[in-house]
Amino acid sequence: MIPVHLQKVVPDQNMARFYHMDIAPTLFGEVSVLRTWGRMGTHGKTTVETCATSGAAVAAADRTLRQKLRRGYLSF
């Protein structure tokens, strides 16, 4: 999976958000899904979800991607 960068901008609601997601291997043979989100212009917040296999990590990332696209985020 390539890194995904999503944005949601709604000027009427003063909303300008970003969501970035990437998959990376860990030092212990596992795979992590790295997620960063927040208001544009800030560093945002970051979480790391560790999965046992790359298939599980891709499934978790795809699930989140579908959810964000349903909520109006656009891919850039």
PDB file with one MODEL, atoms N, CA, C and O in Angstrom:
MODEL        1
ATOM      1  N   MET A   1       0.845  -1.182   0.000  1.00  0.00           N
ATOM      2  CA  MET A   1       0.000   0.000   0.000  1.00  0.00           C
ATOM      3  C   MET A   1       0.886   1.239   0.000  1.00  0.00           C
ATOM      4  O   MET A   1       1.848   1.331   0.762  1.00  0.00           O
ATOM      5  N   ILE A   2       0.555   2.169  -0.847  1.00  0.00           N
ATOM      6  CA  ILE A   2       1.288   3.426  -0.884  1.00  0.00           C
ATOM      7  C   ILE A   2       0.743   4.360   0.193  1.00  0.00           C
ATOM      8  O   ILE A   2      -0.405   4.205   0.607  1.00  0.00           O
ATOM      9  N   PRO A   3       1.533   5.321   0.653  1.00  0.00           N
ATOM     10  CA  PRO A   3       1.010   6.275   1.636  1.00  0.00           C
ATOM     11  C   PRO A   3      -0.212   7.000   1.089  1.00  0.00           C
ATOM     12  O   PRO A   3      -0.268   7.349  -0.090  1.00  0.00           O
ATOM     13  N   VAL A   4      -1.185   7.219   1.960  1.00  0.00           N
ATOM     14  CA  VAL A   4      -2.436   7.871   1.576  1.00  0.00           C
ATOM     15  C   VAL A   4      -2.533   9.196   2.315  1.00  0.00           C
ATOM     16  O   VAL A   4      -2.333   9.256   3.528  1.00  0.00           O
ATOM     17  N   HIS A   5      -2.840  10.255   1.579  1.00  0.00           N
ATOM     18  CA  HIS A   5      -3.045  11.561   2.186  1.00  0.00           C
ATOM     19  C   HIS A   5      -4.432  12.052   1.779  1.00  0.00           C
ATOM     20  O   HIS A   5      -4.719  12.218   0.594  1.00  0.00           O
ATOM     21  N   LEU A   6      -5.287  12.283   2.773  1.00  0.00           N
ATOM     22  CA  LEU A   6      -6.659  12.725   2.537  1.00  0.00           C
ATOM     23  C   LEU A   6      -6.852  14.121   3.128  1.00  0.00           C
ATOM     24  O   LEU A   6      -6.192  14.503   4.094  1.00  0.00           O
ATOM     25  N   GLN A   7      -7.766  14.862   2.528  1.00  0.00           N
ATOM     26  CA  GLN A   7      -8.108  16.186   3.040  1.00  0.00           C
ATOM     27  C   GLN A   7      -9.612  16.382   2.994  1.00  0.00           C
ATOM     28  O   GLN A   7     -10.306  15.855   2.125  1.00  0.00           O
ATOM     29  N   LYS A   8     -10.093  17.154   3.955  1.00  0.00           N
ATOM     30  CA  LYS A   8     -11.506  17.538   3.959  1.00  0.00           C
ATOM     31  C   LYS A   8     -11.563  19.026   4.286  1.00  0.00           C
ATOM     32  O   LYS A   8     -11.176  19.454   5.374  1.00  0.00           O
ATOM     33  N   VAL A   9     -12.053  19.808   3.322  1.00  0.00           N
ATOM     34  CA  VAL A   9     -12.143  21.256   3.492  1.00  0.00           C
ATOM     35  C   VAL A   9     -13.587  21.677   3.260  1.00  0.00           C
ATOM     36  O   VAL A   9     -14.146  21.440   2.189  1.00  0.00           O
ATOM     37  N   VAL A  10     -14.194  22.308   4.280  1.00  0.00           N
ATOM     38  CA  VAL A  10     -15.552  22.843   4.191  1.00  0.00           C
ATOM     39  C   VAL A  10     -15.485  24.276   4.725  1.00  0.00           C
ATOM     40  O   VAL A  10     -15.576  24.492   5.934  1.00  0.00           O
ATOM     41  N   PRO A  11     -15.324  25.261   3.821  1.00  0.00           N
ATOM     42  CA  PRO A  11     -15.160  26.646   4.276  1.00  0.00           C
ATOM     43  C   PRO A  11     -16.339  27.168   5.106  1.00  0.00           C
ATOM     44  O   PRO A  11     -16.132  27.935   6.047  1.00  0.00           O
ATOM     45  N   ASP A  12     -17.559  26.769   4.774  1.00  0.00           N
ATOM     46  CA  ASP A  12     -18.728  27.253   5.510  1.00  0.00           C
ATOM     47  C   ASP A  12     -18.691  26.849   6.976  1.00  0.00           C
ATOM     48  O   ASP A  12     -19.233  27.549   7.831  1.00  0.00           O
ATOM     49  N   GLN A  13     -18.051  25.719   7.266  1.00  0.00           N
ATOM     50  CA  GLN A  13     -17.969  25.222   8.640  1.00  0.00           C
ATOM     51  C   GLN A  13     -16.594  25.483   9.260  1.00  0.00           C
ATOM     52  O   GLN A  13     -16.305  24.995  10.353  1.00  0.00           O
ATOM     53  N   ASN A  14     -15.746  26.249   8.568  1.00  0.00           N
ATOM     54  CA  ASN A  14     -14.389  26.526   9.031  1.00  0.00           C
ATOM     55  C   ASN A  14     -13.630  25.220   9.300  1.00  0.00           C
ATOM     56  O   ASN A  14     -12.918  25.096  10.297  1.00  0.00           O
ATOM     57  N   MET A  15     -13.794  24.255   8.399  1.00  0.00           N
ATOM     58  CA  MET A  15     -13.189  22.944   8.567  1.00  0.00           C
ATOM     59  C   MET A  15     -12.094  22.753   7.526  1.00  0.00           C
ATOM     60  O   MET A  15     -12.334  22.903   6.328  1.00  0.00           O
ATOM     61  N   ALA A  16     -10.898  22.425   7.984  1.00  0.00           N
ATOM     62  CA  ALA A  16      -9.780  22.112   7.108  1.00  0.00           C
ATOM     63  C   ALA A  16      -8.962  21.031   7.804  1.00  0.00           C
ATOM     64  O   ALA A  16      -8.115  21.330   8.647  1.00  0.00           O
ATOM     65  N   ARG A  17      -9.216  19.780   7.450  1.00  0.00           N
ATOM     66  CA  ARG A  17      -8.600  18.652   8.133  1.00  0.00           C
ATOM     67  C   ARG A  17      -7.771  17.814   7.172  1.00  0.00           C
ATOM     68  O   ARG A  17      -7.992  17.826   5.961  1.00  0.00           O
ATOM     69  N   PHE A  18      -6.811  17.085   7.738  1.00  0.00           N
ATOM     70  CA  PHE A  18      -6.028  16.148   6.945  1.00  0.00           C
ATOM     71  C   PHE A  18      -6.001  14.801   7.653  1.00  0.00           C
ATOM     72  O   PHE A  18      -6.228  14.715   8.860  1.00  0.00           O
ATOM     73  N   TYR A  19      -5.721  13.756   6.893  1.00  0.00           N
ATOM     74  CA  TYR A  19      -5.582  12.405   7.425  1.00  0.00           C
ATOM     75  C   TYR A  19      -4.529  11.711   6.580  1.00  0.00           C
ATOM     76  O   TYR A  19      -4.690  11.592   5.365  1.00  0.00           O
ATOM     77  N   HIS A  20      -3.463  11.255   7.200  1.00  0.00           N
ATOM     78  CA  HIS A  20      -2.372  10.588   6.490  1.00  0.00           C
ATOM     79  C   HIS A  20      -2.216   9.185   7.057  1.00  0.00           C
ATOM     80  O   HIS A  20      -2.254   8.993   8.272  1.00  0.00           O
ATOM     81  N   MET A  21      -2.038   8.199   6.169  1.00  0.00           N
ATOM     82  CA  MET A  21      -1.922   6.814   6.600  1.00  0.00           C
ATOM     83  C   MET A  21      -0.828   6.122   5.795  1.00  0.00           C
ATOM     84  O   MET A  21      -0.714   6.316   4.585  1.00  0.00           O
ATOM     85  N   ASP A  22      -0.015   5.301   6.490  1.00  0.00           N
ATOM     86  CA  ASP A  22       1.073   4.571   5.842  1.00  0.00           C
ATOM     87  C   ASP A  22       1.251   3.236   6.556  1.00  0.00           C
ATOM     88  O   ASP A  22       0.864   3.082   7.715  1.00  0.00           O
ATOM     89  N   ILE A  23       1.838   2.284   5.856  1.00  0.00           N
ATOM     90  CA  ILE A  23       2.134   0.967   6.418  1.00  0.00           C
ATOM     91  C   ILE A  23       3.645   0.799   6.414  1.00  0.00           C
ATOM     92  O   ILE A  23       4.301   1.065   5.406  1.00  0.00           O
ATOM     93  N   ALA A  24       4.206   0.353   7.554  1.00  0.00           N
ATOM     94  CA  ALA A  24       5.656   0.211   7.667  1.00  0.00           C
ATOM     95  C   ALA A  24       5.990  -1.022   8.508  1.00  0.00           C
ATOM     96  O   ALA A  24       5.262  -1.344   9.447  1.00  0.00           O
ATOM     97  N   PRO A  25       7.080  -1.710   8.182  1.00  0.00           N
ATOM     98  CA  PRO A  25       7.501  -2.857   8.997  1.00  0.00           C
ATOM     99  C   PRO A  25       8.111  -2.391  10.315  1.00  0.00           C
ATOM    100  O   PRO A  25       8.656  -1.291  10.405  1.00  0.00           O
ATOM    101  N   THR A  26       8.010  -3.238  11.331  1.00  0.00           N
ATOM    102  CA  THR A  26       8.641  -2.956  12.616  1.00  0.00           C
ATOM    103  C   THR A  26       9.953  -3.740  12.703  1.00  0.00           C
ATOM    104  O   THR A  26      10.260  -4.543  11.821  1.00  0.00           O
ATOM    105  N   LEU A  27      10.704  -3.510  13.741  1.00  0.00           N
ATOM    106  CA  LEU A  27      11.968  -4.224  13.930  1.00  0.00           C
ATOM    107  C   LEU A  27      11.769  -5.676  14.332  1.00  0.00           C
ATOM    108  O   LEU A  27      12.712  -6.466  14.272  1.00  0.00           O
ATOM    109  N   PHE A  28      10.567  -6.039  14.737  1.00  0.00           N
ATOM    110  CA  PHE A  28      10.306  -7.370  15.261  1.00  0.00           C
ATOM    111  C   PHE A  28       9.526  -8.250  14.295  1.00  0.00           C
ATOM    112  O   PHE A  28       8.963  -9.264  14.708  1.00  0.00           O
ATOM    113  N   GLY A  29       9.482  -7.885  13.021  1.00  0.00           N
ATOM    114  CA  GLY A  29       8.825  -8.702  12.014  1.00  0.00           C
ATOM    115  C   GLY A  29       7.334  -8.472  11.883  1.00  0.00           C
ATOM    116  O   GLY A  29       6.678  -9.150  11.092  1.00  0.00           O
ATOM    117  N   GLU A  30       6.787  -7.545  12.624  1.00  0.00           N
ATOM    118  CA  GLU A  30       5.379  -7.216  12.510  1.00  0.00           C
ATOM    119  C   GLU A  30       5.222  -6.054  11.525  1.00  0.00           C
ATOM    120  O   GLU A  30       6.207  -5.547  10.987  1.00  0.00           O
ATOM    121  N   VAL A  31       3.996  -5.648  11.301  1.00  0.00           N
ATOM    122  CA  VAL A  31       3.721  -4.538  10.386  1.00  0.00           C
ATOM    123  C   VAL A  31       2.840  -3.532  11.118  1.00  0.00           C
ATOM    124  O   VAL A  31       1.895  -3.911  11.810  1.00  0.00           O
ATOM    125  N   SER A  32       3.155  -2.251  10.960  1.00  0.00           N
ATOM    126  CA  SER A  32       2.402  -1.194  11.638  1.00  0.00           C
ATOM    127  C   SER A  32       1.653  -0.332  10.647  1.00  0.00           C
ATOM    128  O   SER A  32       2.124  -0.066   9.541  1.00  0.00           O
ATOM    129  N   VAL A  33       0.471   0.100  11.068  1.00  0.00           N
ATOM    130  CA  VAL A  33      -0.307   1.088  10.328  1.00  0.00           C
ATOM    131  C   VAL A  33      -0.130   2.406  11.074  1.00  0.00           C
ATOM    132  O   VAL A  33      -0.556   2.538  12.222  1.00  0.00           O
ATOM    133  N   LEU A  34       0.494   3.372  10.426  1.00  0.00           N
ATOM    134  CA  LEU A  34       0.747   4.675  11.024  1.00  0.00           C
ATOM    135  C   LEU A  34      -0.314   5.647  10.546  1.00  0.00           C
ATOM    136  O   LEU A  34      -0.502   5.826   9.343  1.00  0.00           O
ATOM    137  N   ARG A  35      -1.008   6.278  11.488  1.00  0.00           N
ATOM    138  CA  ARG A  35      -2.070   7.226  11.140  1.00  0.00           C
ATOM    139  C   ARG A  35      -1.769   8.571  11.795  1.00  0.00           C
ATOM    140  O   ARG A  35      -1.453   8.637  12.983  1.00  0.00           O
ATOM    141  N   THR A  36      -1.870   9.636  11.016  1.00  0.00           N
ATOM    142  CA  THR A  36      -1.705  10.998  11.524  1.00  0.00           C
ATOM    143  C   THR A  36      -2.877  11.821  11.020  1.00  0.00           C
ATOM    144  O   THR A  36      -3.222  11.758   9.840  1.00  0.00           O
ATOM    145  N   TRP A  37      -3.493  12.599  11.913  1.00  0.00           N
ATOM    146  CA  TRP A  37      -4.647  13.395  11.521  1.00  0.00           C
ATOM    147  C   TRP A  37      -4.688  14.676  12.338  1.00  0.00           C
ATOM    148  O   TRP A  37      -4.078  14.781  13.402  1.00  0.00           O
ATOM    149  N   GLY A  38      -5.423  15.643  11.809  1.00  0.00           N
ATOM    150  CA  GLY A  38      -5.597  16.890  12.544  1.00  0.00           C
ATOM    151  C   GLY A  38      -6.016  18.026  11.633  1.00  0.00           C
ATOM    152  O   GLY A  38      -6.403  17.810  10.485  1.00  0.00           O
ATOM    153  N   ARG A  39      -5.936  19.226  12.154  1.00  0.00           N
ATOM    154  CA  ARG A  39      -6.270  20.423  11.400  1.00  0.00           C
ATOM    155  C   ARG A  39      -5.073  20.800  10.536  1.00  0.00           C
ATOM    156  O   ARG A  39      -3.927  20.722  10.977  1.00  0.00           O
ATOM    157  N   MET A  40      -5.350  21.207   9.310  1.00  0.00           N
ATOM    158  CA  MET A  40      -4.276  21.622   8.403  1.00  0.00           C
ATOM    159  C   MET A  40      -3.498  22.768   9.031  1.00  0.00           C
ATOM    160  O   MET A  40      -4.084  23.685   9.607  1.00  0.00           O
ATOM    161  N   GLY A  41      -2.188  22.712   8.918  1.00  0.00           N
ATOM    162  CA  GLY A  41      -1.326  23.716   9.507  1.00  0.00           C
ATOM    163  C   GLY A  41      -0.782  23.325  10.863  1.00  0.00           C
ATOM    164  O   GLY A  41       0.028  24.052  11.437  1.00  0.00           O
ATOM    165  N   THR A  42      -1.222  22.168  11.394  1.00  0.00           N
ATOM    166  CA  THR A  42      -0.724  21.676  12.674  1.00  0.00           C
ATOM    167  C   THR A  42       0.003  20.356  12.442  1.00  0.00           C
ATOM    168  O   THR A  42      -0.043  19.796  11.347  1.00  0.00           O
ATOM    169  N   HIS A  43       0.676  19.864  13.483  1.00  0.00           N
ATOM    170  CA  HIS A  43       1.345  18.568  13.395  1.00  0.00           C
ATOM    171  C   HIS A  43       0.344  17.421  13.533  1.00  0.00           C
ATOM    172  O   HIS A  43       0.593  16.320  13.043  1.00  0.00           O
ATOM    173  N   GLY A  44      -0.760  17.668  14.181  1.00  0.00           N
ATOM    174  CA  GLY A  44      -1.787  16.659  14.351  1.00  0.00           C
ATOM    175  C   GLY A  44      -1.428  15.632  15.408  1.00  0.00           C
ATOM    176  O   GLY A  44      -0.470  15.798  16.162  1.00  0.00           O
ATOM    177  N   LYS A  45      -2.209  14.578  15.446  1.00  0.00           N
ATOM    178  CA  LYS A  45      -2.001  13.471  16.378  1.00  0.00           C
ATOM    179  C   LYS A  45      -1.611  12.240  15.580  1.00  0.00           C
ATOM    180  O   LYS A  45      -1.963  12.116  14.406  1.00  0.00           O
ATOM    181  N   THR A  46      -0.882  11.328  16.218  1.00  0.00           N
ATOM    182  CA  THR A  46      -0.418  10.122  15.538  1.00  0.00           C
ATOM    183  C   THR A  46      -0.728   8.906  16.387  1.00  0.00           C
ATOM    184  O   THR A  46      -0.579   8.931  17.609  1.00  0.00           O
ATOM    185  N   THR A  47      -1.166   7.828  15.721  1.00  0.00           N
ATOM    186  CA  THR A  47      -1.324   6.535  16.374  1.00  0.00           C
ATOM    187  C   THR A  47      -0.617   5.485  15.544  1.00  0.00           C
ATOM    188  O   THR A  47      -0.427   5.646  14.338  1.00  0.00           O
ATOM    189  N   VAL A  48      -0.227   4.402  16.209  1.00  0.00           N
ATOM    190  CA  VAL A  48       0.418   3.280  15.556  1.00  0.00           C
ATOM    191  C   VAL A  48      -0.352   2.025  15.936  1.00  0.00           C
ATOM    192  O   VAL A  48      -0.492   1.707  17.117  1.00  0.00           O
ATOM    193  N   GLU A  49      -0.849   1.316  14.935  1.00  0.00           N
ATOM    194  CA  GLU A  49      -1.537   0.046  15.157  1.00  0.00           C
ATOM    195  C   GLU A  49      -0.623  -1.051  14.622  1.00  0.00           C
ATOM    196  O   GLU A  49      -0.295  -1.064  13.436  1.00  0.00           O
ATOM    197  N   THR A  50      -0.213  -1.966  15.491  1.00  0.00           N
ATOM    198  CA  THR A  50       0.687  -3.036  15.090  1.00  0.00           C
ATOM    199  C   THR A  50      -0.115  -4.285  14.764  1.00  0.00           C
ATOM    200  O   THR A  50      -0.970  -4.706  15.544  1.00  0.00           O
ATOM    201  N   CYS A  51       0.168  -4.883  13.594  1.00  0.00           N
ATOM    202  CA  CYS A  51      -0.521  -6.088  13.130  1.00  0.00           C
ATOM    203  C   CYS A  51       0.500  -7.209  12.953  1.00  0.00           C
ATOM    204  O   CYS A  51       1.680  -6.951  12.719  1.00  0.00           O
ATOM    205  N   ALA A  52       0.044  -8.440  13.064  1.00  0.00           N
ATOM    206  CA  ALA A  52       0.935  -9.590  12.955  1.00  0.00           C
ATOM    207  C   ALA A  52       1.405  -9.823  11.521  1.00  0.00           C
ATOM    208  O   ALA A  52       2.546 -10.230  11.302  1.00  0.00           O
ATOM    209  N   THR A  53       0.538  -9.569  10.548  1.00  0.00           N
ATOM    210  CA  THR A  53       0.886  -9.816   9.145  1.00  0.00           C
ATOM    211  C   THR A  53       0.625  -8.578   8.306  1.00  0.00           C
ATOM    212  O   THR A  53      -0.107  -7.673   8.706  1.00  0.00           O
ATOM    213  N   SER A  54       1.238  -8.563   7.137  1.00  0.00           N
ATOM    214  CA  SER A  54       1.005  -7.425   6.247  1.00  0.00           C
ATOM    215  C   SER A  54      -0.425  -7.434   5.718  1.00  0.00           C
ATOM    216  O   SER A  54      -0.992  -6.372   5.458  1.00  0.00           O
ATOM    217  N   GLY A  55      -1.015  -8.614   5.555  1.00  0.00           N
ATOM    218  CA  GLY A  55      -2.409  -8.701   5.119  1.00  0.00           C
ATOM    219  C   GLY A  55      -3.360  -8.064   6.118  1.00  0.00           C
ATOM    220  O   GLY A  55      -4.306  -7.377   5.735  1.00  0.00           O
ATOM    221  N   ALA A  56      -3.105  -8.295   7.400  1.00  0.00           N
ATOM    222  CA  ALA A  56      -3.945  -7.698   8.442  1.00  0.00           C
ATOM    223  C   ALA A  56      -3.775  -6.185   8.472  1.00  0.00           C
ATOM    224  O   ALA A  56      -4.741  -5.455   8.693  1.00  0.00           O
ATOM    225  N   ALA A  57      -2.554  -5.712   8.251  1.00  0.00           N
ATOM    226  CA  ALA A  57      -2.305  -4.266   8.233  1.00  0.00           C
ATOM    227  C   ALA A  57      -2.991  -3.608   7.044  1.00  0.00           C
ATOM    228  O   ALA A  57      -3.576  -2.535   7.185  1.00  0.00           O
ATOM    229  N   VAL A  58      -2.926  -4.234   5.882  1.00  0.00           N
ATOM    230  CA  VAL A  58      -3.582  -3.689   4.691  1.00  0.00           C
ATOM    231  C   VAL A  58      -5.092  -3.668   4.885  1.00  0.00           C
ATOM    232  O   VAL A  58      -5.756  -2.712   4.484  1.00  0.00           O
ATOM    233  N   ALA A  59      -5.642  -4.721   5.500  1.00  0.00           N
ATOM    234  CA  ALA A  59      -7.083  -4.774   5.756  1.00  0.00           C
ATOM    235  C   ALA A  59      -7.507  -3.651   6.707  1.00  0.00           C
ATOM    236  O   ALA A  59      -8.541  -3.019   6.492  1.00  0.00           O
ATOM    237  N   ALA A  60      -6.722  -3.402   7.750  1.00  0.00           N
ATOM    238  CA  ALA A  60      -7.038  -2.329   8.699  1.00  0.00           C
ATOM    239  C   ALA A  60      -6.959  -0.967   8.016  1.00  0.00           C
ATOM    240  O   ALA A  60      -7.807  -0.107   8.250  1.00  0.00           O
ATOM    241  N   ALA A  61      -5.951  -0.768   7.177  1.00  0.00           N
ATOM    242  CA  ALA A  61      -5.803   0.506   6.472  1.00  0.00           C
ATOM    243  C   ALA A  61      -6.929   0.703   5.463  1.00  0.00           C
ATOM    244  O   ALA A  61      -7.459   1.808   5.343  1.00  0.00           O
ATOM    245  N   ASP A  62      -7.302  -0.347   4.739  1.00  0.00           N
ATOM    246  CA  ASP A  62      -8.401  -0.242   3.775  1.00  0.00           C
ATOM    247  C   ASP A  62      -9.725   0.078   4.460  1.00  0.00           C
ATOM    248  O   ASP A  62     -10.526   0.861   3.949  1.00  0.00           O
ATOM    249  N   ARG A  63      -9.945  -0.528   5.609  1.00  0.00           N
ATOM    250  CA  ARG A  63     -11.176  -0.276   6.358  1.00  0.00           C
ATOM    251  C   ARG A  63     -11.254   1.199   6.762  1.00  0.00           C
ATOM    252  O   ARG A  63     -12.304   1.829   6.628  1.00  0.00           O
ATOM    253  N   THR A  64     -10.141   1.745   7.256  1.00  0.00           N
ATOM    254  CA  THR A  64     -10.108   3.153   7.645  1.00  0.00           C
ATOM    255  C   THR A  64     -10.262   4.058   6.432  1.00  0.00           C
ATOM    256  O   THR A  64     -10.961   5.069   6.496  1.00  0.00           O
ATOM    257  N   LEU A  65      -9.617   3.704   5.330  1.00  0.00           N
ATOM    258  CA  LEU A  65      -9.715   4.503   4.107  1.00  0.00           C
ATOM    259  C   LEU A  65     -11.154   4.584   3.611  1.00  0.00           C
ATOM    260  O   LEU A  65     -11.627   5.668   3.266  1.00  0.00           O
ATOM    261  N   ARG A  66     -11.852   3.463   3.571  1.00  0.00           N
ATOM    262  CA  ARG A  66     -13.255   3.470   3.140  1.00  0.00           C
ATOM    263  C   ARG A  66     -14.100   4.351   4.054  1.00  0.00           C
ATOM    264  O   ARG A  66     -14.965   5.089   3.585  1.00  0.00           O
ATOM    265  N   GLN A  67     -13.848   4.272   5.356  1.00  0.00           N
ATOM    266  CA  GLN A  67     -14.611   5.076   6.316  1.00  0.00           C
ATOM    267  C   GLN A  67     -14.378   6.571   6.071  1.00  0.00           C
ATOM    268  O   GLN A  67     -15.332   7.349   6.074  1.00  0.00           O
ATOM    269  N   LYS A  68     -13.139   6.976   5.863  1.00  0.00           N
ATOM    270  CA  LYS A  68     -12.831   8.389   5.653  1.00  0.00           C
ATOM    271  C   LYS A  68     -13.412   8.895   4.336  1.00  0.00           C
ATOM    272  O   LYS A  68     -13.896  10.025   4.271  1.00  0.00           O
ATOM    273  N   LEU A  69     -13.371   8.080   3.293  1.00  0.00           N
ATOM    274  CA  LEU A  69     -13.955   8.492   2.009  1.00  0.00           C
ATOM    275  C   LEU A  69     -15.465   8.652   2.118  1.00  0.00           C
ATOM    276  O   LEU A  69     -16.032   9.551   1.497  1.00  0.00           O
ATOM    277  N   ARG A  70     -16.131   7.794   2.899  1.00  0.00           N
ATOM    278  CA  ARG A  70     -17.573   7.933   3.125  1.00  0.00           C
ATOM    279  C   ARG A  70     -17.894   9.223   3.860  1.00  0.00           C
ATOM    280  O   ARG A  70     -18.964   9.799   3.667  1.00  0.00           O
ATOM    281  N   ARG A  71     -16.971   9.684   4.706  1.00  0.00           N
ATOM    282  CA  ARG A  71     -17.203  10.900   5.490  1.00  0.00           C
ATOM    283  C   ARG A  71     -16.824  12.177   4.746  1.00  0.00           C
ATOM    284  O   ARG A  71     -16.890  13.267   5.315  1.00  0.00           O
ATOM    285  N   GLY A  72     -16.430  12.052   3.487  1.00  0.00           N
ATOM    286  CA  GLY A  72     -16.204  13.248   2.683  1.00  0.00           C
ATOM    287  C   GLY A  72     -14.755  13.642   2.483  1.00  0.00           C
ATOM    288  O   GLY A  72     -14.492  14.679   1.875  1.00  0.00           O
ATOM    289  N   TYR A  73     -13.812  12.865   2.964  1.00  0.00           N
ATOM    290  CA  TYR A  73     -12.404  13.164   2.707  1.00  0.00           C
ATOM    291  C   TYR A  73     -12.074  12.857   1.254  1.00  0.00           C
ATOM    292  O   TYR A  73     -12.631  11.929   0.668  1.00  0.00           O
ATOM    293  N   LEU A  74     -11.161  13.641   0.671  1.00  0.00           N
ATOM    294  CA  LEU A  74     -10.743  13.460  -0.708  1.00  0.00           C
ATOM    295  C   LEU A  74      -9.265  13.113  -0.739  1.00  0.00           C
ATOM    296  O   LEU A  74      -8.488  13.624   0.069  1.00  0.00           O
ATOM    297  N   SER A  75      -8.873  12.250  -1.664  1.00  0.00           N
ATOM    298  CA  SER A  75      -7.487  11.817  -1.793  1.00  0.00           C
ATOM    299  C   SER A  75      -6.672  12.819  -2.596  1.00  0.00           C
ATOM    300  O   SER A  75      -7.139  13.328  -3.615  1.00  0.00           O
ATOM    301  N   PHE A  76      -5.449  13.105  -2.139  1.00  0.00           N
ATOM    302  CA  PHE A  76      -4.538  14.009  -2.838  1.00  0.00           C
ATOM    303  C   PHE A  76      -3.211  13.347  -3.043  1.00  0.00           C
ATOM    304  O   PHE A  76      -2.303  13.948  -3.616  1.00  0.00           O
TER     305      PHE A  76
ENDMDL
END
